[in-house]
Amino acid sequence: MNDSASRVVVITGGSKGIGRTIALKFAQEKASIVILHYDADENESESTLKMLAQQGVEAESHRVDVSSFSAVDGIFKDILSRFQKIDVLINNAGITKDTLLMRMTEADWDAVININLKSVFNCTQSVIRSMVKQRSGKIVSISSVVGQIGNAGQANYSASKAGIMGFTKTIAREVAARGINVNAVAPGFIDTDMTAMLPEKIKEAFIQQIPLGKLGQPEDVAEAVYWLCSDGASYITGQVIHVSGGMYM
């Protein structure tokens, strides 16, 4: 499956939404793409694989609980044994369990922290040794504008996304000398299935907070992610790129 000249790209949460759009962007360079997801069924991941096949890309998908250290360790060992390398890691998996802090359960807190933040530790640690050995690699994690500015009802989500920012800057410092770039992208309000379900009044309230006056598109995020993984961004590391229409400046 893998042409040694092509890049091997692993994308968590890659079966739909922003993750799918990122996968389709990397397909333009005919990369070898591995999607990790935790959907209840395989419908979304199969749809993504079909889209990738239409672009002439052979990709694969695996259902993995990225909050489990042992599960992540196992799947990355398998990927490395078969492909011999991982050039790009996109930490995109994430969930929300929104409620005010006084109503938030311990289970709601733990689930969001484990899936959104611990998964970034699990996956990054699983690739870092191989990237250090090959003296190259690109790691981009998806944070959020609320990790920078906060948002009522999202204490767990905001904390997880702020944690990604701090993690990114620290790992960037640790591995920069080995030719590895580690960055994050912080989307604002993006037009996805999740935002599509919101009432129009709430959408309008969101848009009023955005200087550019519109929701972002998944492609806006994918373009930033892809650029950070390109040679054009080879001198950029430890940065958080906000794709939020100006919500945070």
Buried (B, 14 or more C-beta within 10 A) or exposed (E): EBEEEBBBBBBBBBBBBBBBBBBBBBBEEBBBBBBBBBBEEEEBBEEBBEBBEEBEBEBBBBBBBBBBBEBBBEBBEEBBEEBEBBBBBBBBBBBBBBBEEEEBEEEBBBBBBBBBBBBBBBBBBBBBEBBBEBEBBBBBBBBBBBBBBBBEBBBBBBBBBBBBBBBBBEBBEEBEEBBBBBBBBBBBBBBBEEBEEEEEEEBEEBBEBBEEEEBBBBBBBBBBBBBBBEEEBEEEBBBBBBBBBEBBE
